[in-house]
Amino acid sequence: MRRFLQILFLLTLTLQSYSQEGNRWFIEKENGNFGFIDSLGNEVFSNKFDMLSEHYSCGLVSFRKGSKYGYVDLTGNIIFKTNKYLGEFSENLLSVEESGRFYYLNTRGEKALELTKLEIPKEKEISRVSNFYSGLALIALKDNSSEDLLYGFINKSGEWVIEPKFQHATSFVEGVAYVVKGNKNYFMNIKGDLFTQIENEKDEIWQEGESDLFDYSEGLALIHVNDSTSFINSKGKRICSRMFRRAFKFSDSMAAIQLNDKWGFCDTTGKIVIQPQYYVRSDFSEGLAPVSLEVKEDGYMFNSYFIEGFIDKTGKTVIPFQPNISFGGFENGLTKGRRFIYENKRYIGKYELFYMRKDGKKVWSEIVKQ
């Protein structure tokens, strides 16, 4: 059961991580091709590439065809090619490292900003650069004689706006960055003002994997203490005394929280408004959240299967629960779903990929092999 839950959890994260832009949604085809549809379910393109990123950023999506990589626009036209995957754009710029040189490309694939003239302190060199957020990009400098890093921020002219003086820093989220200076933790605004000191030294600000961003949303940040999770506001104060087993950042004024093995939701005061009763974490978007329940029945793998539907912020079921389905959140009126196909209570390695409106009607679907 645990392994099945892990797989389902990863599938749900994948569904929820896609970002819709320009009325385009990612699709997989039965023949193994990838593409996008528009909001009416019309396939915009679906047969040109071996691999596509699942979301657009700044009007572009990355592709691979054979040994070549690059970026295409909303209609599938190739804008420029590269020799490797470079990442995703932010604020119409993309950070690139090439043979120890750092620069930024614009959405036409042209070098728009080089850092050759950036003033670097003596005995330091650039270690890595981030994309731009809130008009600023995080730059990490390393010491030639040690592994220590210093962090600062540049503007789009390639000039220091906030000098490299931090032992650790994140990129800005909603105009706020988390920094460490003198072994003390702070929140900082885009002017470089350290406006809040996080006084509890045991509080660990959460960063997801190798991302430069931290989990800050709607004025609240995730903190971790002794394998438990809670929230602090921009003043560094916890919004509630309760610690959760796990939690995720706020979305649509609600945050998914886990107690024991079940998931529920709290509001921005930390009050649990939907009691933990669901399997698999999800997020609210456009007033709805996909949630799942386990149904016990002999004959299935682990003698159970899952049903999933949508609830509103009161916990009321809005879109009925259905078996063997995994949904993503709604984006501009559509949700992406996968219906896993079973025969004689056994999964046969195929699923229906589909997009559905809030009235339950599908605008596009295709049967895909796992």
C-alpha positions as CSV (number, residue, x, y, z in Angstrom):
1,M,0.0,0.0,0.0
2,R,2.8,2.4,0.9
3,R,4.5,2.1,-2.5
4,F,1.2,2.6,-4.3
5,L,0.5,5.7,-2.3
6,Q,4.0,7.0,-3.1
7,I,3.4,6.4,-6.9
8,L,-0.1,8.1,-6.7
9,F,1.5,11.0,-4.7
10,L,4.1,11.5,-7.4
11,L,1.5,11.4,-10.2
12,T,-0.6,14.0,-8.3
13,L,2.4,16.3,-7.9
14,T,3.1,16.0,-11.6
15,L,-0.4,16.9,-12.5
16,Q,-0.4,19.9,-10.2
17,S,3.0,21.2,-11.2
18,Y,2.0,22.1,-14.8
19,S,1.5,25.7,-15.5
20,Q,-1.0,26.9,-18.0
21,E,-0.1,29.9,-20.2
22,G,-1.7,31.4,-23.3
23,N,-4.6,28.9,-23.2
24,R,-2.3,25.9,-23.8
25,W,-2.3,22.6,-22.0
26,F,0.1,19.7,-22.3
27,I,-1.0,16.4,-23.9
28,E,0.5,13.0,-24.5
29,K,-0.6,10.9,-27.5
30,E,-1.2,7.2,-28.0
31,N,1.6,7.1,-30.6
32,G,4.1,8.5,-28.1
33,N,4.1,12.1,-29.3
34,F,3.6,15.1,-27.2
35,G,1.9,18.4,-27.8
36,F,-0.6,21.0,-26.6
37,I,-4.2,21.8,-26.9
38,D,-6.1,25.1,-26.6
39,S,-9.0,25.8,-24.2
40,L,-11.5,24.3,-26.6
41,G,-9.6,21.0,-26.8
42,N,-8.2,21.6,-30.3
43,E,-4.8,20.1,-30.8
44,V,-2.4,23.0,-31.6
45,F,0.5,20.7,-32.3
46,S,1.3,17.1,-31.3
47,N,3.7,15.4,-33.7
48,K,6.9,17.3,-34.0
49,F,9.0,16.5,-31.0
50,D,10.4,13.6,-28.9
51,M,10.0,15.4,-25.7
52,L,8.3,18.6,-24.4
53,S,8.3,20.4,-21.1
54,E,4.8,20.3,-19.6
55,H,4.4,24.0,-19.1
56,Y,5.1,27.3,-20.8
57,S,7.2,30.1,-19.3
58,C,7.3,33.5,-20.9
59,G,5.5,32.1,-24.0
60,L,8.0,29.4,-24.6
61,V,8.3,25.7,-23.9
62,S,11.4,23.6,-24.2
63,F,11.7,20.6,-26.5
64,R,14.0,17.8,-27.5
65,K,14.2,16.3,-31.0
66,G,16.9,13.7,-31.5
67,S,20.0,15.1,-30.0
68,K,18.9,18.8,-30.3
69,Y,17.1,20.9,-27.8
70,G,15.4,24.3,-28.0
71,Y,12.3,26.3,-27.4
72,V,9.0,26.6,-29.3
73,D,6.2,29.2,-29.1
74,L,2.5,28.8,-28.5
75,T,1.9,27.5,-32.0
76,G,4.8,24.9,-31.9
77,N,7.1,26.9,-34.1
78,I,10.8,26.6,-33.2
79,I,12.2,29.9,-31.9
80,F,15.7,28.7,-31.3
81,K,17.8,25.6,-30.8
82,T,20.4,24.6,-28.2
83,N,22.8,21.7,-27.6
84,K,21.4,20.8,-24.2
85,Y,18.4,21.5,-21.9
86,L,18.9,25.0,-20.4
87,G,15.9,25.4,-18.1
88,E,12.9,27.6,-18.0
89,F,12.5,31.3,-18.6
90,S,11.5,33.9,-15.9
91,E,10.8,37.5,-16.6
92,N,11.7,36.9,-20.3
93,L,15.3,35.9,-19.4
94,L,17.1,32.6,-18.9
95,S,20.3,32.1,-16.9
96,V,23.0,30.1,-18.7
97,E,26.4,28.7,-17.7
98,E,28.8,27.7,-20.5
99,S,32.4,26.7,-19.9
100,G,32.6,28.8,-16.7
101,R,30.9,31.9,-18.3
102,F,27.6,33.1,-17.1
103,Y,25.0,35.1,-19.2
104,Y,21.3,35.5,-19.9
105,L,19.3,34.7,-23.0
106,N,16.2,36.6,-24.1
107,T,13.2,34.8,-25.5
108,R,14.7,35.0,-29.1
109,G,17.7,33.0,-27.9
110,E,20.0,36.1,-28.0
111,K,22.5,37.0,-25.4
112,A,20.8,39.9,-23.6
113,L,23.0,40.2,-20.5
114,E,26.5,39.1,-19.9
115,L,28.2,39.3,-16.5
116,T,31.8,40.0,-17.7
117,K,31.6,43.5,-16.3
118,L,30.1,42.7,-13.0
119,E,32.4,43.8,-10.2
120,I,33.6,40.7,-8.3
121,P,35.4,41.1,-5.0
122,K,39.1,40.1,-4.9
123,E,39.7,36.3,-4.5
124,K,36.1,35.6,-5.5
125,E,34.4,34.2,-8.6
126,I,30.9,33.5,-9.7
127,S,29.7,30.0,-8.7
128,R,26.1,30.1,-10.0
129,V,23.4,32.5,-11.1
130,S,19.6,32.3,-10.8
131,N,16.8,33.5,-13.0
132,F,15.2,36.9,-12.3
133,Y,12.4,37.2,-9.8
134,S,10.9,40.6,-8.7
135,G,13.4,42.2,-11.1
136,L,16.5,40.8,-9.3
137,A,18.7,37.7,-9.8
138,L,20.5,35.8,-7.1
139,I,24.3,35.5,-7.6
140,A,26.5,33.1,-5.6
141,L,30.2,33.9,-5.3
142,K,32.7,31.3,-4.2
143,D,36.0,31.9,-2.4
144,N,39.0,30.6,-4.3
145,S,40.6,29.4,-1.1
146,S,37.5,27.7,0.5
147,E,34.1,26.3,-0.3
148,D,32.3,29.3,1.4
149,L,29.7,31.1,-0.7
150,L,28.5,34.7,-0.6
151,Y,25.2,35.7,-2.0
152,G,24.0,39.0,-3.6
153,F,21.5,40.3,-6.2
154,I,21.9,42.0,-9.5
155,N,19.4,44.0,-11.7
156,K,18.8,43.5,-15.4
157,S,21.6,45.9,-16.2
158,G,24.0,43.4,-14.6
159,E,24.8,45.7,-11.6
160,W,24.8,44.8,-8.0
161,V,21.7,46.1,-6.3
162,I,22.3,44.2,-3.1
163,E,25.9,43.5,-2.4
164,P,27.1,39.9,-1.9
165,K,27.3,39.7,1.9
166,F,25.0,36.9,2.9
167,Q,26.0,33.4,3.9
168,H,22.8,32.0,2.3
169,A,19.9,33.5,0.3
170,T,17.0,32.6,-1.8
171,S,15.5,34.3,-4.8
172,F,12.6,36.6,-4.2
173,V,9.1,35.3,-3.9
174,E,6.3,38.0,-3.8
175,G,9.1,40.5,-3.2
176,V,10.5,38.7,-0.2
177,A,13.8,36.7,0.1
178,Y,15.1,34.6,2.9
179,V,18.8,35.4,3.9
180,V,21.3,34.4,6.5
181,K,23.8,37.1,7.7
182,G,26.1,36.6,10.7
183,N,24.5,33.3,11.3
184,K,21.1,35.0,11.9
185,N,18.0,34.4,9.7
186,Y,16.1,37.3,8.1
187,F,13.4,38.2,5.6
188,M,14.5,40.9,3.2
189,N,12.7,43.1,0.7
190,I,13.9,44.1,-2.8
191,K,15.5,47.2,-1.4
192,G,17.8,45.1,0.7
193,D,16.2,45.9,4.0
194,L,16.3,43.2,6.6
195,F,12.8,43.8,7.8
196,T,12.3,40.7,10.0
197,Q,14.7,38.6,12.1
198,I,13.5,35.0,12.6
199,E,14.2,34.8,16.2
200,N,13.7,31.0,16.8
201,E,17.0,29.6,15.6
202,K,15.6,26.1,15.4
203,D,13.1,27.2,12.7
204,E,14.4,26.0,9.4
205,I,13.0,27.9,6.3
206,W,12.0,25.3,3.7
207,Q,13.5,25.2,0.2
208,E,12.3,22.5,-2.2
209,G,15.3,20.4,-3.5
210,E,17.9,22.5,-5.3
211,S,15.4,25.3,-6.1
212,D,16.6,28.9,-5.4
213,L,13.0,29.7,-4.2
214,F,11.6,29.1,-0.8
215,D,8.1,28.2,0.1
216,Y,6.6,31.6,0.7
217,S,3.1,32.4,-0.5
218,E,0.3,34.8,0.5
219,G,2.6,36.4,3.1
220,L,3.4,33.1,4.9
221,A,6.5,30.9,4.9
222,L,6.9,27.2,5.7
223,I,9.2,26.3,8.6
224,H,10.4,22.9,9.7
225,V,11.3,22.1,13.3
226,N,12.1,18.6,14.5
227,D,10.5,16.9,11.5
228,S,7.3,18.9,11.9
229,T,6.0,21.8,9.9
230,S,4.2,25.1,10.5
231,F,3.9,28.6,9.2
232,I,5.3,32.0,10.1
233,N,4.2,35.4,8.8
234,S,6.3,38.2,7.4
235,K,7.0,39.4,11.0
236,G,8.6,36.0,11.8
237,K,5.8,34.9,14.1
238,R,4.0,31.6,13.9
239,I,0.4,31.9,12.9
240,C,-0.6,29.0,15.2
241,S,1.0,26.9,17.9
242,R,0.1,23.6,16.3
243,M,2.8,21.8,14.3
244,F,1.8,19.5,11.4
245,R,3.5,16.4,10.2
246,R,3.7,18.0,6.8
247,A,2.3,21.0,5.1
248,F,2.5,22.9,1.8
249,K,2.5,26.5,0.9
250,F,-0.7,28.5,0.7
251,S,-2.7,28.5,-2.6
252,D,-6.1,30.2,-2.9
253,S,-5.9,31.1,0.8
254,M,-5.7,27.5,1.8
255,A,-2.8,25.2,2.7
256,A,-2.7,21.4,2.6
257,I,-1.7,20.0,6.0
258,Q,-1.0,16.4,7.2
259,L,-1.8,14.9,10.6
260,N,-0.9,11.3,11.1
261,D,-1.4,9.8,7.6
262,K,-4.3,11.9,6.3
263,W,-4.5,15.3,4.6
264,G,-6.8,18.3,5.3
265,F,-6.6,22.0,4.9
266,C,-6.0,25.1,7.1
267,D,-6.7,28.7,6.4
268,T,-4.3,31.7,6.7
269,T,-4.9,31.9,10.5
270,G,-3.7,28.3,10.9
271,K,-7.1,27.0,11.8
272,I,-8.0,23.6,10.4
273,V,-11.1,24.2,8.3
274,I,-11.3,20.8,6.6
275,Q,-10.3,18.0,8.8
276,P,-7.6,15.6,7.7
277,Q,-9.3,12.6,6.0
278,Y,-7.9,12.4,2.5
279,Y,-5.1,10.4,0.9
280,V,-2.5,12.3,-1.2
281,R,-1.7,16.0,-0.8
282,S,-3.5,18.5,-3.1
283,D,-3.9,22.3,-3.4
284,F,-6.9,24.6,-3.9
285,S,-7.1,26.6,-7.1
286,E,-10.1,28.5,-8.5
287,G,-12.0,27.6,-5.3
288,L,-11.7,23.8,-5.6
289,A,-9.2,21.1,-4.6
290,P,-8.9,17.5,-5.8
291,V,-9.0,15.0,-2.9
292,S,-8.9,11.2,-2.7
293,L,-10.3,8.5,-0.5
294,E,-9.4,4.9,-0.2
295,V,-12.1,2.2,-0.8
296,K,-11.5,-1.3,0.6
297,E,-12.5,-4.1,-1.8
298,D,-11.0,-7.6,-2.1
299,G,-9.5,-8.5,-5.5
300,Y,-7.6,-5.3,-6.1
301,M,-3.9,-4.9,-5.5
302,F,-3.5,-4.2,-1.8
303,N,-7.3,-5.0,-1.6
304,S,-8.2,-1.4,-2.1
305,Y,-8.6,1.3,-4.8
306,F,-8.9,5.1,-4.7
307,I,-11.7,7.5,-5.6
308,E,-11.1,11.1,-6.3
309,G,-13.2,14.2,-6.7
310,F,-13.3,17.9,-6.0
311,I,-14.3,19.8,-2.8
312,D,-14.9,23.5,-2.1
313,K,-13.5,25.4,0.8
314,T,-16.2,24.2,3.1
315,G,-15.4,20.6,2.4
316,K,-18.5,20.0,0.3
317,T,-18.2,17.7,-2.7
318,V,-18.6,19.7,-5.9
319,I,-17.4,17.2,-8.5
320,P,-18.4,13.6,-7.6
321,F,-15.8,11.1,-6.6
322,Q,-14.8,8.6,-9.3
323,P,-12.6,5.5,-9.1
324,N,-9.0,5.1,-10.3
325,I,-8.6,8.8,-11.3
326,S,-6.0,11.4,-10.4
327,F,-6.7,15.0,-11.0
328,G,-4.7,18.2,-11.1
329,G,-5.9,21.6,-9.9
330,F,-8.1,23.8,-12.1
331,E,-6.3,26.4,-14.3
332,N,-8.4,28.8,-16.3
333,G,-11.4,26.5,-16.0
334,L,-9.8,23.2,-17.0
335,T,-8.3,20.4,-14.9
336,K,-5.9,17.7,-16.2
337,G,-6.8,14.1,-15.2
338,R,-5.6,10.6,-15.6
339,R,-8.1,7.6,-15.4
340,F,-6.2,4.4,-14.9
341,I,-7.8,1.5,-16.8
342,Y,-8.5,-1.7,-14.9
343,E,-9.7,-5.1,-16.1
344,N,-10.8,-7.7,-13.6
345,K,-9.6,-5.4,-10.9
346,R,-6.0,-5.2,-12.3
347,Y,-4.3,-2.2,-13.9
348,I,-3.5,-3.0,-17.5
349,G,-0.8,-0.4,-18.1
350,K,-3.0,2.1,-19.9
351,Y,-4.7,5.4,-18.8
352,E,-7.0,8.0,-20.3
353,L,-5.4,11.4,-20.2
354,F,-8.1,14.1,-20.3
355,Y,-9.0,17.7,-19.6
356,M,-12.3,18.5,-18.0
357,R,-14.3,21.6,-17.2
358,K,-15.9,22.3,-13.9
359,D,-19.3,21.0,-15.1
360,G,-17.6,17.6,-15.5
361,K,-17.5,17.6,-19.3
362,K,-14.3,16.6,-21.1
363,V,-12.8,18.9,-23.8
364,W,-10.1,16.4,-24.9
365,S,-9.0,12.8,-24.1
366,E,-6.7,10.1,-25.3
367,I,-5.8,6.6,-24.2
368,V,-2.1,6.4,-23.5
369,K,0.2,3.4,-22.7
370,Q,2.1,3.7,-19.4
